[in-house]
Amino acid sequence: MRKGFWIGAILLAGLFIWGVGYVLTPENGDAEFQKMLEATEQVKSFRGVYVGSTQTSQHAEKLWELDCNRRILHKQTQELQTGANTLELKEDQFLVGADQKFTRNSDGSWEQTKYTSVQYSASWYCDNLAQGTLRDLLPDFRAMLRSATFGKGDKKTVNGLRCQDWKFTMHSRNSGQRGTVCIGLEDHLPYEMTTDDGGHYSYADYNRPLQFDAPEAVLQAASSPGEPN
């Protein structure tokens, strides 16, 4: 009887260890998502686009362009309200350095203001990107590594580059979100993310020079001395 008990216990322990290893092996995405996190910490510039819906609109398009060499972040949001036929510009902002913000008014003019806090400034975003703690302009990789399970999908081409699709399911107290992330085969950077609420994110132009359609005051503020790169 005792012998059977110990044999059963050993078998159960072996199955448990195999199960943990199955969840944490590279085939299940943990290693790939860790490589992706480390790769994004080396990024100095990129563009992101979101297409989906918001709480106040049936269709929304968001653009963000981050250049940490000049400490500039451009954020633009357009929304299609229920019953409308054309997209309406809801937000168009340039954030520069640690405290500069330029906001486009409805008449096309630009208003310059200063941040009272460094948080959510261009410098703040760049610092978080370098530390791998950016959570809104790119997927929240650290949360995924903590709380998600992964499944390997198909290889495909996004923005002219080959990437590997990975399915993810969050298992945290605050999120049960499901979706996919397509990771570059050569550079391990994310090129596309989809979410089960219909959101579609695409990312491009990593570490390439970004040309901004910005007022001259933005470019002058970005070129002024005093901001670290």
The 8 nearest C-alpha neighbors of each residue, nearest first, counted from 0:
[[1, 3, 2, 4, 5, 6, 7, 8],
 [2, 0, 4, 3, 5, 6, 7, 8],
 [1, 3, 5, 0, 4, 6, 7, 8],
 [4, 2, 6, 0, 1, 5, 7, 8],
 [5, 3, 1, 7, 2, 6, 8, 0],
 [4, 6, 8, 7, 2, 3, 9, 1],
 [7, 5, 3, 9, 8, 4, 10, 2],
 [6, 8, 10, 4, 5, 9, 3, 11],
 [7, 9, 5, 11, 10, 6, 12, 4],
 [10, 8, 12, 6, 11, 7, 5, 13],
 [9, 11, 13, 7, 8, 12, 14, 6],
 [10, 12, 14, 8, 13, 9, 15, 7],
 [13, 11, 15, 9, 14, 10, 8, 16],
 [14, 12, 10, 16, 11, 15, 17, 9],
 [13, 15, 17, 11, 12, 16, 18, 10],
 [16, 14, 18, 12, 17, 13, 11, 19],
 [15, 17, 13, 19, 18, 14, 20, 12],
 [18, 16, 14, 20, 15, 19, 21, 13],
 [19, 17, 21, 15, 20, 16, 14, 22],
 [20, 18, 16, 22, 21, 17, 15, 23],
 [19, 21, 17, 23, 18, 22, 24, 16],
 [22, 20, 18, 19, 24, 23, 17, 27],
 [21, 23, 19, 20, 24, 27, 18, 148],
 [22, 24, 20, 21, 29, 19, 27, 25],
 [23, 25, 26, 21, 27, 20, 22, 29],
 [24, 26, 30, 28, 27, 29, 31, 23],
 [27, 25, 24, 28, 151, 150, 29, 30],
 [28, 26, 149, 25, 150, 24, 29, 22],
 [27, 29, 31, 25, 149, 30, 26, 32],
 [30, 28, 32, 31, 25, 27, 23, 33],
 [29, 31, 25, 33, 32, 28, 34, 24],
 [32, 30, 34, 28, 33, 29, 35, 25],
 [31, 33, 35, 29, 34, 30, 28, 36],
 [32, 34, 30, 36, 35, 31, 29, 37],
 [35, 33, 31, 37, 32, 36, 38, 30],
 [36, 34, 32, 187, 38, 33, 188, 37],
 [35, 37, 33, 39, 34, 38, 32, 140],
 [36, 38, 34, 40, 35, 39, 33, 131],
 [39, 37, 35, 40, 36, 41, 34, 188],
 [40, 38, 42, 41, 36, 37, 35, 188],
 [39, 41, 129, 37, 131, 38, 42, 128],
 [42, 40, 39, 38, 129, 43, 37, 128],
 [43, 41, 39, 40, 44, 206, 205, 38],
 [44, 42, 67, 206, 66, 68, 41, 45],
 [43, 45, 66, 206, 65, 205, 42, 67],
 [46, 44, 205, 204, 65, 203, 64, 206],
 [47, 45, 64, 203, 202, 63, 204, 65],
 [46, 48, 202, 63, 201, 62, 64, 203],
 [49, 47, 62, 201, 61, 200, 202, 63],
 [48, 50, 200, 61, 60, 199, 51, 62],
 [51, 49, 60, 199, 59, 198, 200, 61],
 [52, 50, 198, 59, 58, 197, 199, 49],
 [51, 53, 58, 59, 57, 56, 54, 50],
 [54, 52, 56, 55, 59, 57, 58, 51],
 [53, 55, 56, 52, 57, 58, 59, 80],
 [56, 54, 53, 57, 80, 52, 81, 78],
 [57, 55, 80, 53, 58, 79, 54, 52],
 [56, 58, 52, 81, 80, 79, 53, 59],
 [59, 57, 52, 79, 56, 51, 78, 53],
 [58, 60, 78, 52, 51, 77, 50, 79],
 [61, 59, 50, 77, 49, 76, 78, 51],
 [62, 60, 76, 49, 48, 75, 77, 59],
 [63, 61, 48, 75, 74, 47, 76, 49],
 [62, 64, 74, 47, 73, 46, 75, 65],
 [65, 63, 46, 73, 72, 45, 47, 66],
 [64, 66, 72, 44, 45, 71, 67, 46],
 [67, 65, 44, 71, 68, 70, 69, 43],
 [66, 68, 70, 43, 69, 125, 44, 65],
 [67, 69, 228, 66, 70, 43, 44, 71],
 [68, 70, 67, 71, 221, 66, 228, 222],
 [69, 71, 67, 96, 121, 66, 68, 95],
 [72, 70, 95, 66, 69, 121, 94, 65],
 [71, 73, 65, 94, 121, 93, 64, 66],
 [72, 74, 93, 64, 63, 92, 94, 65],
 [75, 73, 63, 92, 91, 62, 93, 72],
 [74, 76, 91, 62, 90, 61, 92, 63],
 [77, 75, 61, 90, 89, 60, 88, 62],
 [78, 76, 88, 60, 87, 89, 59, 86],
 [79, 77, 59, 86, 87, 58, 80, 56],
 [80, 78, 86, 58, 56, 57, 87, 83],
 [79, 81, 56, 83, 57, 78, 82, 55],
 [80, 82, 83, 57, 56, 79, 55, 58],
 [81, 83, 80, 84, 79, 57, 85, 56],
 [84, 82, 80, 81, 85, 79, 86, 87],
 [83, 85, 82, 86, 79, 80, 81, 87],
 [86, 84, 83, 79, 87, 80, 78, 82],
 [85, 87, 79, 78, 77, 88, 84, 80],
 [88, 86, 78, 77, 89, 79, 85, 80],
 [87, 89, 77, 90, 76, 78, 86, 91],
 [88, 90, 77, 76, 87, 78, 91, 75],
 [91, 89, 76, 75, 88, 92, 77, 74],
 [90, 92, 75, 103, 74, 102, 76, 89],
 [93, 91, 102, 74, 101, 73, 103, 90],
 [92, 94, 73, 101, 72, 100, 95, 74],
 [93, 95, 100, 72, 121, 71, 99, 120],
 [96, 94, 71, 99, 121, 70, 221, 100],
 [97, 95, 122, 70, 121, 98, 99, 226],
 [96, 98, 122, 120, 117, 121, 99, 95],
 [97, 99, 114, 113, 96, 120, 117, 100],
 [100, 98, 113, 95, 94, 96, 114, 112],
 [101, 99, 94, 112, 111, 93, 113, 95],
 [100, 102, 111, 93, 110, 92, 109, 94],
 [103, 101, 92, 110, 109, 91, 104, 100],
 [102, 104, 109, 91, 108, 107, 92, 110],
 [105, 103, 107, 108, 106, 109, 102, 110],
 [104, 106, 107, 103, 108, 88, 89, 109],
 [107, 105, 104, 108, 103, 109, 110, 102],
 [108, 106, 104, 105, 103, 109, 102, 110],
 [107, 109, 104, 106, 103, 110, 105, 102],
 [110, 108, 103, 102, 104, 101, 111, 107],
 [109, 111, 102, 101, 103, 112, 108, 104],
 [110, 112, 101, 100, 102, 109, 113, 99],
 [113, 111, 100, 99, 101, 110, 114, 102],
 [112, 114, 99, 98, 100, 115, 111, 101],
 [115, 113, 98, 116, 99, 117, 112, 100],
 [114, 116, 113, 117, 98, 118, 97, 112],
 [117, 115, 114, 118, 98, 120, 119, 97],
 [116, 118, 120, 97, 123, 98, 119, 114],
 [117, 119, 116, 120, 123, 124, 97, 122],
 [120, 118, 123, 124, 117, 121, 122, 116],
 [119, 121, 123, 97, 122, 118, 117, 94],
 [122, 120, 124, 96, 94, 123, 95, 72],
 [123, 121, 97, 125, 96, 120, 124, 70],
 [122, 124, 120, 126, 121, 125, 119, 118],
 [123, 125, 127, 121, 122, 126, 128, 119],
 [126, 124, 128, 122, 127, 123, 67, 121],
 [125, 127, 123, 129, 128, 124, 122, 130],
 [128, 126, 132, 130, 133, 124, 129, 125],
 [127, 129, 125, 133, 131, 130, 126, 40],
 [128, 130, 40, 126, 127, 131, 125, 41],
 [131, 129, 127, 128, 132, 40, 126, 133],
 [132, 130, 128, 40, 129, 133, 127, 36],
 [131, 133, 127, 130, 128, 134, 141, 139],
 [134, 132, 127, 128, 131, 135, 137, 136],
 [135, 133, 139, 137, 138, 132, 136, 140],
 [134, 136, 137, 133, 138, 139, 124, 132],
 [137, 135, 134, 133, 138, 47, 63, 124],
 [136, 138, 135, 134, 139, 133, 47, 140],
 [139, 137, 140, 134, 135, 136, 192, 133],
 [140, 138, 134, 142, 141, 137, 143, 133],
 [141, 139, 143, 142, 138, 144, 36, 32],
 [140, 142, 144, 143, 139, 145, 132, 36],
 [143, 141, 145, 140, 144, 139, 146, 147],
 [144, 142, 147, 140, 146, 141, 145, 139],
 [143, 145, 141, 142, 146, 147, 140, 29],
 [146, 144, 142, 143, 141, 147, 171, 140],
 [145, 147, 170, 143, 171, 169, 144, 142],
 [148, 146, 169, 143, 168, 170, 144, 167],
 [147, 149, 168, 167, 169, 146, 150, 22],
 [150, 148, 167, 27, 28, 166, 165, 147],
 [149, 151, 166, 27, 165, 152, 167, 28],
 [152, 150, 165, 166, 164, 27, 149, 153],
 [151, 153, 164, 165, 166, 150, 154, 163],
 [154, 152, 164, 163, 155, 151, 165, 162],
 [153, 155, 163, 162, 164, 152, 161, 156],
 [154, 156, 161, 162, 153, 163, 157, 164],
 [155, 157, 161, 160, 159, 162, 158, 154],
 [158, 156, 159, 160, 161, 190, 155, 162],
 [159, 157, 160, 156, 203, 190, 202, 201],
 [158, 160, 157, 156, 161, 155, 162, 203],
 [161, 159, 156, 157, 158, 162, 183, 155],
 [162, 160, 156, 155, 183, 184, 157, 159],
 [161, 163, 183, 182, 184, 181, 155, 154],
 [162, 164, 154, 181, 182, 153, 184, 183],
 [163, 165, 181, 152, 153, 180, 154, 182],
 [164, 166, 151, 152, 180, 179, 150, 181],
 [167, 165, 179, 150, 149, 178, 151, 152],
 [166, 168, 149, 178, 177, 148, 179, 147],
 [169, 167, 177, 147, 148, 176, 170, 175],
 [168, 170, 147, 175, 176, 146, 171, 174],
 [171, 169, 146, 175, 147, 174, 168, 172],
 [172, 170, 174, 173, 146, 169, 175, 147],
 [171, 173, 174, 170, 175, 169, 146, 176],
 [174, 172, 171, 175, 170, 169, 176, 146],
 [175, 173, 171, 176, 172, 169, 170, 177],
 [174, 176, 169, 170, 168, 171, 177, 173],
 [177, 175, 169, 174, 168, 195, 178, 194],
 [178, 176, 168, 195, 167, 194, 169, 175],
 [177, 179, 194, 193, 167, 195, 166, 168],
 [178, 180, 166, 193, 165, 192, 167, 164],
 [179, 181, 192, 165, 164, 191, 182, 166],
 [180, 182, 164, 163, 191, 162, 190, 189],
 [183, 181, 189, 162, 163, 187, 188, 190],
 [184, 182, 162, 187, 188, 186, 185, 161],
 [183, 185, 162, 187, 186, 161, 163, 182],
 [184, 186, 183, 187, 162, 161, 188, 182],
 [185, 187, 183, 188, 184, 38, 182, 35],
 [188, 186, 183, 35, 182, 184, 185, 34],
 [187, 189, 183, 35, 182, 186, 38, 39],
 [190, 188, 182, 181, 191, 183, 180, 187],
 [191, 189, 202, 201, 181, 182, 157, 188],
 [190, 192, 201, 181, 200, 180, 189, 202],
 [193, 191, 180, 200, 179, 199, 181, 201],
 [192, 194, 199, 178, 179, 198, 200, 180],
 [195, 193, 178, 198, 196, 197, 177, 179],
 [194, 196, 197, 177, 178, 176, 193, 198],
 [197, 195, 194, 198, 51, 176, 193, 177],
 [198, 196, 195, 194, 51, 199, 193, 52],
 [199, 197, 51, 194, 193, 196, 50, 200],
 [198, 200, 193, 50, 49, 192, 51, 197],
 [199, 201, 49, 192, 191, 48, 193, 50],
 [202, 200, 191, 48, 190, 47, 192, 49],
 [201, 203, 47, 190, 46, 191, 48, 189],
 [202, 204, 46, 205, 45, 190, 47, 201],
 [205, 203, 45, 207, 46, 206, 44, 202],
 [204, 206, 45, 207, 44, 203, 42, 46],
 [207, 205, 44, 43, 42, 45, 204, 208],
 [206, 208, 204, 205, 209, 44, 45, 43],
 [209, 207, 210, 206, 44, 66, 204, 45],
 [210, 208, 207, 211, 66, 44, 64, 45],
 [209, 211, 208, 212, 213, 64, 66, 207],
 [212, 210, 213, 209, 73, 64, 218, 214],
 [213, 211, 210, 214, 215, 73, 218, 209],
 [212, 214, 211, 217, 215, 218, 93, 216],
 [215, 213, 216, 217, 212, 218, 109, 211],
 [214, 216, 218, 217, 219, 213, 220, 212],
 [215, 217, 219, 214, 218, 220, 213, 221],
 [218, 216, 220, 215, 219, 214, 221, 213],
 [217, 219, 221, 215, 220, 216, 222, 214],
 [218, 220, 216, 222, 221, 217, 215, 223],
 [221, 219, 217, 223, 218, 222, 216, 95],
 [220, 222, 218, 219, 223, 69, 95, 217],
 [223, 221, 219, 220, 218, 224, 69, 217],
 [222, 224, 220, 221, 219, 225, 226, 218],
 [225, 223, 226, 222, 221, 227, 220, 219],
 [224, 226, 227, 223, 96, 222, 228, 221],
 [227, 225, 224, 96, 228, 223, 70, 97],
 [226, 228, 225, 70, 224, 96, 68, 122],
 [227, 68, 67, 226, 69, 70, 122, 125]]
